[in-house]
Amino acid sequence: MMFSIAGQSLEFFMGADKPAKPEQSALSALKSSGLGALITHAGELADVDQTLRRSLPPALARQCRLVSWDDSRLVFHAASPVWKNKLRLHSQEVLAAAQSLGLHAREIRIKVDVGFTPNPDLMA
């Protein structure tokens, strides 16, 4: 006896010929659609952001994020003016971490982002 649920056989649900995860196939499709460079850059930005924020105290790391960089400047967003000032106090540590990654940044710009939502799980 064969059961069918929404056009899929029972064998499908039992693990026979598992398809790729939907997120993976969607990401592959986006990469091949011409958005690959943008997706790659976003991944690099996330990796550099995580690495740089590891040089900060955990409470501060949860309240800011790297939003861009170029040859000479890192740009961060902070959740409030208080966190902006605290990040400014740690700018030398962040620049040193950036140098260790091979970035040639010499300055940090920090902007207060009123829409910033800290992620409590991010650096816990």
C-alpha positions in Angstrom: 0.0 0.0 0.0 1.4 3.4 -1.0 0.5 6.6 0.9 0.6 10.0 -0.8 0.7 13.3 1.1 0.6 16.5 -1.0 2.0 14.6 -4.0 4.9 13.0 -2.1 5.1 9.3 -1.5 5.7 7.8 1.9 9.2 6.7 0.8 10.1 10.4 0.4 9.1 11.1 4.0 11.0 8.1 5.2 14.3 9.3 3.9 14.7 7.8 0.5 16.4 10.2 -1.8 16.5 13.2 0.5 16.4 16.4 -1.5 18.7 19.3 -0.7 17.6 21.6 2.1 15.4 24.4 0.7 17.7 27.1 2.1 20.7 25.6 0.3 19.0 25.2 -3.0 17.6 28.7 -2.7 21.0 30.1 -1.9 22.5 28.3 -4.8 19.9 29.7 -7.1 20.5 33.2 -5.9 24.3 32.9 -6.3 23.9 31.7 -9.9 21.4 34.5 -10.7 24.0 37.3 -10.7 23.6 38.1 -6.9 26.6 35.9 -6.1 29.0 38.8 -5.6 26.6 40.5 -3.2 25.9 37.3 -1.2 29.7 36.7 -1.0 30.3 40.2 0.2 27.5 39.9 2.8 29.1 36.7 4.1 32.6 38.3 4.3 31.1 41.3 6.1 29.4 39.0 8.7 32.7 37.1 9.2 34.8 40.3 9.7 32.1 41.8 12.0 32.1 38.7 14.2 35.9 38.6 14.4 36.3 42.3 15.2 33.6 42.3 17.9 35.5 39.4 19.6 38.1 42.0 20.6 35.4 43.9 22.5 33.8 43.3 25.9 30.7 41.1 25.4 28.2 43.7 26.5 29.5 46.2 24.0 29.9 43.6 21.2 26.1 42.9 21.4 25.3 46.7 21.0 27.2 47.4 17.8 27.9 45.9 14.4 30.3 46.5 11.5 28.2 47.7 8.5 31.0 48.4 6.0 34.7 48.9 5.4 37.0 50.2 2.7 40.7 50.6 2.4 41.1 53.1 5.2 37.9 53.1 7.3 35.6 50.8 9.3 32.0 51.9 9.8 30.1 50.6 12.8 26.5 51.2 13.9 25.8 51.4 17.6 22.5 51.1 19.5 22.7 54.4 21.3 25.1 57.3 22.0 26.3 55.6 25.2 27.4 52.5 23.2 28.9 54.7 20.5 31.1 56.4 23.1 32.1 53.0 24.6 33.0 51.7 21.2 35.1 54.8 20.5 37.1 54.1 23.7 37.9 50.6 22.3 38.7 51.8 18.8 42.4 51.0 19.1 41.7 47.4 19.9 39.3 47.2 16.9 41.8 48.7 14.6 44.5 46.3 15.8 42.1 43.3 15.2 41.4 44.7 11.7 45.2 44.9 11.0 45.5 41.3 12.1 42.9 40.4 9.4 44.8 42.2 6.8 42.5 45.2 6.6 44.4 48.5 6.3 41.8 50.6 8.2 43.2 53.7 10.0 40.0 55.1 11.4 36.6 54.1 12.7 33.4 55.8 12.0 30.5 55.1 14.4 27.0 56.0 13.8 24.0 55.7 16.1 21.3 53.6 14.5 18.0 54.1 16.3 16.6 51.0 14.6 19.4 48.8 15.9 18.2 45.7 17.7 20.8 44.0 19.8 21.0 40.3 19.5 21.5 38.9 23.0 22.5 35.5 21.7 25.1 36.9 19.3 28.1 37.0 21.5 27.0 35.2 24.6 
